[in-house]
Amino acid sequence: MNSKERQIIEGLKVVCTCKNIRQRDFLKHIKAGMTIVEELKKATGAGSGTCKGKGCTPRIAELLAAERKKRDS
């Protein structure tokens, strides 16, 4: 699998299961400059489902940390 295919597959992963929001949606906002979990939740609607963010908030924070690490490398 090449890097483009891996990127597409990673983007399809669901981060917020309550609202079915995929990783690519968060990455789009991160690339636009968002760096805070609450900003991302507000922009995507994540955290407003039945679990009130208990499931997706940690995943969003992990995604932000991973993207920050990539950027700083």
Buried (B, 14 or more C-beta within 10 A) or exposed (E): EEEEEEEEEEBEEBBBBBBEBBBBBBBBBBEEEBEEBEBBBBBBEBBBBEBEBEBBBEBBEEBBEEBEEEEEE
